[in-house]
Every structure is written in C-alpha cells, then in structure tokens.
C-alpha cells in the first residue's frame, strides 16, 4: 500500500493529495493547490478522467461523481466507494496503488513540474533522469 500517502488537500495534505479530490466545482483548497501547479480546473479534470479511462479507477458508477478517480483516501470511511470496490473486486492495496499512480500523473502533467525540469535541464541535468528522479522523491 502507499505508505506515505498524504492527507486530503482539504485536510492540509500536500499536492499528492489531489489524487483524492472531488471535481473542483466549489470553493475549496483544491483551487490553491491547482494554482501552485499552474493547472486549470479543466486540465485537472481531464487528467483524472483520462487516467480513469486507462485504469480501473474509471469504474465506480455508483460513487458520488460516477468514478473512483474522484474518491477519497481509503482511510476515510465511504460506503459508496467501499461498495463499488467490493462490487468490482478491487482491494484496498490496488486502490491505493492506483491513487499513487494518479498522483504522479497529476504532478508530472503540471506546468510547475515541467518548468522545474526545464530549469534544471538548463543547469546541465538530463531531462529524462530529472523527471524520473524528481517524481520518485516526491511520490
């Protein structure tokens, strides 16, 4: 399981916690996190929806927003998420591993991350090595 998984953004978690966020449709801390990443709400939604299409996090039609990509961390009780996990036969470990991959997908597709990589690339670091190493340290 994802041992150092962050808290939810709305509970003060770091940027990896965006993997557990609802769609940004109301005024909440998600907007500040997206601003830090230099990402629009629409870009965020697209990343999560595309990830859902490629993985089993796209399942979960009976959850609040119709997909497990929008669901909370496994430690937060949720009967909708849990009944969908049971229905599709997904365990907590698989769920959290997919959420970890989703967090990585969100971060690596942000303008903030890309600008950081470009900065260090200008300093002589190799882009491929930077991307892999930076994400490994963050996630």
DOZA-949484 format. One line per 8 residues: number of its first residue (from 0); their letters; for each residue x, y, z of N, C-alpha, C. Coordinates in steps of 0.05 Angstrom, whole numbers, plus 32768, in hexadecimal, padded with zeros to 4 digits. Atoms other than C-alpha are relative to their C-alpha. Example, Ala and Ser with C-alpha at 12.3 -4.5 7.8 and 13.67 -1.06 7.14 Angstrom:
<atoms>
0	AS	8012/7FE8/8000/80F6/7FA6/809C/8012/8018/8000 ~ 7FF0/7FE8/7FFF/8111/7FEB/808F/7FF1/8016/800E $
</atoms>
This chain:
<atoms>
0	XXXXXXXX	8011/7FE8/8000/8000/8000/8000/8012/8019/8000 ~ 7FF2/7FE6/8001/8015/8049/7FF8/8005/8009/801C ~ 7FF9/7FFC/7FE4/8039/8051/803A/8000/801D/8009 ~ 7FFE/7FE4/7FF8/8044/809C/803A/7FEA/8011/7FF2 ~ 8016/7FF1/800E/8001/80AF/801A/7FF9/8019/8010 ~ 8007/7FE7/7FF2/7FEF/80F7/802A/7FE3/8001/8009 ~ 801C/7FFA/7FF9/7FB1/8111/804B/7FF3/800D/7FE7 ~ 800F/7FF2/8015/7F7B/812E/801F/8008/801E/8000 $
8	XXXXXXXX	7FFA/7FE4/8003/7F88/8174/8005/7FF0/8011/8013 ~ 8011/7FF1/7FEE/7F4D/818E/802D/8006/7FFB/801D ~ 7FF8/8006/7FE5/7F6D/8171/806B/801E/8008/8005 ~ 7FE5/7FF6/7FFD/7FB1/8193/805F/8015/7FEE/7FF4 ~ 7FEC/8012/800D/7FD2/815C/8036/800F/800E/7FEA ~ 7FEF/7FF4/8015/8008/816A/8003/7FF4/7FFB/7FE4 ~ 800A/8001/801B/7FFF/816D/7FB8/7FF9/7FE4/7FF6 ~ 8006/801B/8007/7FFE/8121/7FB1/7FE3/7FF9/8007 $
16	XXXXXXXX	801B/8004/7FF7/7FBB/8124/7FD5/7FEB/8007/7FEB ~ 8013/7FFB/8016/7F9B/813D/7F94/7FF4/7FE6/7FF5 ~ 800B/801A/800A/7F92/80F3/7F83/7FE6/7FF9/800E ~ 8017/8006/7FF0/7F5C/80F2/7FB9/7FEA/8015/7FFE ~ 8013/7FE9/8002/7F37/8132/7FA4/7FE8/7FFB/7FEE ~ 8018/7FFF/8011/7EF1/813B/7F89/8006/8013/7FE9 ~ 7FFD/7FEC/8015/7EE7/8163/7F49/8000/801C/800D ~ 7FFE/7FE5/7FF5/7EF9/81AD/7F56/7FE8/8011/7FF9 $
24	XXXXXXXX	8019/7FF2/8007/7EB1/81C6/7F54/7FF7/8014/8016 ~ 8007/7FED/7FEB/7EAE/81EC/7F96/8019/800D/800A ~ 7FEA/7FF2/7FF4/7EDA/821C/7FBC/800C/7FEF/8016 ~ 7FF3/8010/7FEC/7F0B/81F0/7FE2/801E/8001/7FFB ~ 7FE3/7FFF/8003/7F57/81E7/7FEB/800B/7FF4/7FE6 ~ 7FF6/800B/801A/7F5D/81C1/7FA9/8009/8016/7FED ~ 7FF9/7FEA/8012/7F5F/8203/7F84/801C/800C/8006 ~ 7FE5/7FF7/7FF8/7F9D/821A/7FAB/8014/7FEC/7FF6 $
32	XXXXXXXX	7FED/8015/8008/7FBF/81D7/7F9D/8003/8001/7FE1 ~ 7FFE/7FFF/801E/7FAF/81DC/7F52/800F/8019/7FF8 ~ 7FF0/7FE8/8007/7FCA/8223/7F51/801E/7FFC/8004 ~ 7FE4/8006/7FFB/800B/820B/7F6F/800C/7FF0/7FE9 ~ 7FF7/8011/8016/8010/81D7/7F38/7FFD/800E/7FE5 ~ 8005/7FF1/8019/7FFC/820C/7F04/7FEE/7FEF/7FED ~ 8012/8012/800F/7FC3/81DF/7EEE/7FE3/800B/8003 ~ 801C/7FF7/7FFF/7F7C/81F2/7EDD/7FEE/7FE9/800A $
40	XXXXXXXX	8012/8015/7FF8/7F41/81CD/7EF9/7FF9/7FED/7FE9 ~ 8006/8011/8017/7F31/81B4/7EB3/8017/7FED/7FFA ~ 7FE9/8012/8005/7F78/8198/7EAA/8000/7FEA/8015 ~ 8001/8014/7FEA/7F72/8175/7EEE/7FEB/7FEB/7FFA ~ 8016/8012/8006/7F2F/8157/7EDB/8008/7FED/7FE9 ~ 7FF8/8010/8017/7F4B/813F/7E98/8014/7FEB/8008 ~ 7FEC/8013/7FF7/7F87/811E/7EB9/7FF3/7FE9/800F ~ 800D/8015/7FF1/7F5C/80F8/7EEA/7FEE/7FEF/7FEF $
48	XXXXXXXX	8011/800F/8012/7F29/80E4/7EB6/800F/7FED/7FEE ~ 7FEF/8010/8011/7F5F/80CB/7E87/800C/7FE9/800F ~ 7FF4/8015/7FEF/7F80/80A4/7EBF/7FEA/7FEB/8006 ~ 8016/8013/7FFC/7F3C/8085/7ECE/7FFA/7FEE/7FE8 ~ 8004/8010/8019/7F35/806E/7E86/8015/7FEB/7FFD ~ 7FEA/8013/8003/7F78/804A/7E8A/8002/7FEC/8017 ~ 7FFE/8011/7FE8/7F6E/802A/7ECF/7FE5/7FF9/800B ~ 8019/8008/7FF3/7F3A/800A/7EFB/7FF5/8017/8012 $
56	XXXXXXXX	800C/7FE9/7FF1/7F32/804D/7F20/7FEA/800D/7FF0 ~ 8016/7FF5/8010/7F04/805F/7EE7/7FE5/7FF2/8006 ~ 8019/800E/7FF8/7ED2/802D/7F04/7FF5/800E/8018 ~ 800C/7FF5/7FE8/7EA4/803D/7F3D/7FE8/8012/7FFA ~ 8017/7FF0/8009/7E64/8056/7F1D/7FEE/8009/8016 ~ 8012/7FF8/7FEA/7E3F/8059/7F60/800E/8011/8015 ~ 7FF3/7FED/7FEE/7E71/8088/7F81/7FF5/801C/7FFC ~ 800B/7FE4/8001/7E63/80D2/7F8D/8002/800D/7FE4 $
64	XXXXXXXX	7FFB/7FF4/801A/7E81/80E7/7F4A/8003/7FEC/7FE9 ~ 8001/8014/8015/7E7A/80A6/7F23/8019/7FF2/7FF9 ~ 7FE7/800C/8006/7EC2/8090/7F25/8012/8000/8019 ~ 7FEE/8002/7FE9/7EF5/8079/7F58/8017/8014/7FFF ~ 7FEA/7FEC/8001/7F27/80AE/7F3F/7FFA/8017/8012 ~ 8008/7FE9/7FF0/7F00/80E1/7F68/7FFD/7FF8/801E ~ 8005/800A/7FE5/7EFC/80B7/7FA8/8017/8006/8013 ~ 7FED/7FFA/7FEA/7F1F/80C2/7FEB/8014/7FEA/8006 $
72	XXXXXXXX	7FEC/8012/7FF5/7F59/80A1/800D/7FF2/7FE9/800E ~ 800D/8018/7FF5/7F4A/805B/8025/7FFB/8001/801E ~ 8003/7FFD/7FE3/7F51/8070/806E/7FE7/8010/8007 ~ 8018/7FF0/7FFB/7F15/809E/8067/7FE8/7FEF/7FFA ~ 8018/8011/8005/7ED4/8077/806F/7FEE/800B/7FEB ~ 8012/7FF8/8015/7EA8/8078/8032/7FF1/7FE7/7FF7 ~ 800F/8018/8008/7E70/8045/8026/7FFD/7FFE/7FE2 ~ 8003/8001/801D/7E69/8058/7FDC/8019/7FF5/7FF3 $
80	XXXXXXXX	7FE7/800A/800B/7EB3/804E/7FCC/8004/7FE2/8008 ~ 7FFB/801B/7FF7/7EB8/800F/7FF6/7FEE/7FEB/7FF3 ~ 8012/8014/800D/7E7B/7FEE/7FD8/8008/7FFD/7FE2 ~ 7FF7/8002/801B/7E96/7FFD/7F92/801A/7FEF/7FFE ~ 7FE8/8010/7FFF/7EDA/7FE0/7FA4/7FF9/7FE3/8003 ~ 8009/801B/7FFC/7EB7/7FA2/7FBD/7FF3/7FF5/7FE7 ~ 800E/8009/8018/7E8B/7F9E/7F7F/8013/7FF9/7FE9 ~ 7FEE/8005/8016/7EC6/7FA1/7F4F/8018/7FEE/8008 $
88	XXXXXXXX	7FEB/8012/7FF7/7EF4/7F76/7F7A/801B/800D/8002 ~ 7FE7/7FF2/7FFD/7F29/7FAB/7F86/8006/8003/801E ~ 7FF7/7FFE/7FE4/7F50/7FA7/7FC8/800B/801C/8006 ~ 7FF6/7FE7/7FF7/7F68/7FE1/7FF1/801C/8006/7FF6 ~ 7FE5/7FFC/800A/7FB0/7FD6/7FDC/8001/8009/7FE3 ~ 8001/7FF9/801C/7FA0/7FD9/7F92/7FF5/801D/7FFD ~ 800B/7FE5/8001/7F75/8017/7F9D/8014/8015/8006 ~ 7FEC/7FEC/7FF8/7FAC/803C/7FC1/8017/8001/7FED $
96	XXXXXXXX	7FEA/8000/8014/7FE1/8026/7F8F/7FF8/8010/7FE8 ~ 800A/7FF1/8017/7FB6/8042/7F57/7FFE/801E/8007 ~ 8001/7FE3/7FF7/7FAC/8083/7F7F/801C/800C/8000 ~ 7FE5/7FF7/8001/7FF7/8088/7F86/8009/8006/7FE4 ~ 7FFA/7FFB/801C/7FFF/8081/7F3B/7FF2/8019/7FF6 ~ 800F/7FE9/8008/7FC9/80B5/7F32/800D/801A/800A ~ 7FF3/7FE8/7FF5/7FED/80E6/7F60/8019/8007/7FEE ~ 7FE9/7FFC/8012/802C/80DC/7F35/7FF8/800C/7FE6 $
104	XXXXXXXX	800A/7FF6/8019/8004/80E8/7EF6/7FF9/801D/8001 ~ 8008/7FE4/7FFC/7FE7/8129/7F11/8019/8012/8002 ~ 7FE9/7FEF/7FFC/802A/8144/7F28/8011/8002/7FE7 ~ 7FEE/7FFF/8017/8052/8131/7EEA/7FF4/800F/7FE8 ~ 800D/7FF2/8015/801E/8152/7EBD/7FFA/801D/8007 ~ 8004/7FE4/7FF9/8020/8195/7EE1/8015/8011/7FF4 ~ 7FED/7FEC/800B/8041/81D3/7EC5/8016/8005/8015 ~ 7FED/7FFC/7FEA/8064/81DB/7F09/8017/7FEC/7FFE $
112	XXXXXXXX	7FEC/8015/8002/8087/8198/7F02/8011/8003/7FE6 ~ 7FF2/7FFD/8019/8099/81A4/7EB9/8014/8017/8001 ~ 7FEE/7FE9/7FFD/80B7/81E8/7ECA/8018/7FF9/8011 ~ 7FEA/8009/7FEE/80E0/81C9/7F02/8014/7FEF/7FF0 ~ 7FEF/8011/8010/80FB/8194/7ED2/8010/8011/7FEC ~ 7FF2/7FEF/8013/810C/81C9/7E9E/8016/8010/800D ~ 7FEC/7FF0/7FF1/8130/81F3/7ED2/801A/7FEF/8005 ~ 7FE9/8011/7FFA/815D/81B9/7EE7/800D/7FF5/7FE7 $
120	XXXXXXXX	7FF5/8008/801A/8166/81A3/7E9F/8014/8015/7FF6 ~ 7FEE/7FEA/8008/8185/81E7/7E91/801A/8000/8011 ~ 7FE9/8001/7FEE/81B4/81DA/7ECB/8012/7FE7/7FF9 ~ 7FF0/8017/8008/81CE/819B/7EA7/7FF6/7FE5/8006 ~ 800B/801A/7FF9/81A2/8164/7EC2/7FF0/7FF5/7FE8 ~ 800F/800D/8016/8182/8132/7E92/7FE3/7FFF/8007 ~ 801D/7FFE/7FFC/8137/813B/7E8A/7FF4/7FE5/8009 ~ 800C/801A/7FF9/8126/80F0/7E8C/8007/7FF8/801D $
128	XXXXXXXX	7FF7/8007/7FE5/814F/80E6/7ECB/7FF2/8011/8015 ~ 800D/7FED/7FEE/8131/8124/7EEC/7FE3/7FF8/8006 ~ 801C/8007/7FFC/80E9/810F/7EE0/7FFD/7FE7/8011 ~ 8002/8019/7FF1/80F3/80C9/7EFA/8009/8004/801D ~ 7FF5/7FFD/7FE6/811D/80DE/7F36/7FEE/8012/8011 ~ 8011/7FED/7FF1/80F1/8119/7F4B/7FE6/7FF3/8009 ~ 8019/800D/7FF9/80B1/80F1/7F49/8004/7FEB/8015 ~ 7FFA/8015/7FEC/80D1/80B8/7F70/8004/800D/801B $
136	XXX	7FFC/7FF3/7FE6/80E5/80E9/7FA7/7FE6/800B/800B ~ 8019/7FF4/7FF7/80A1/810A/7FAA/7FEB/7FEB/8008 ~ 8015/8014/7FFC/8074/80CD/7FA5/800A/7FEC/8014 $
</atoms>
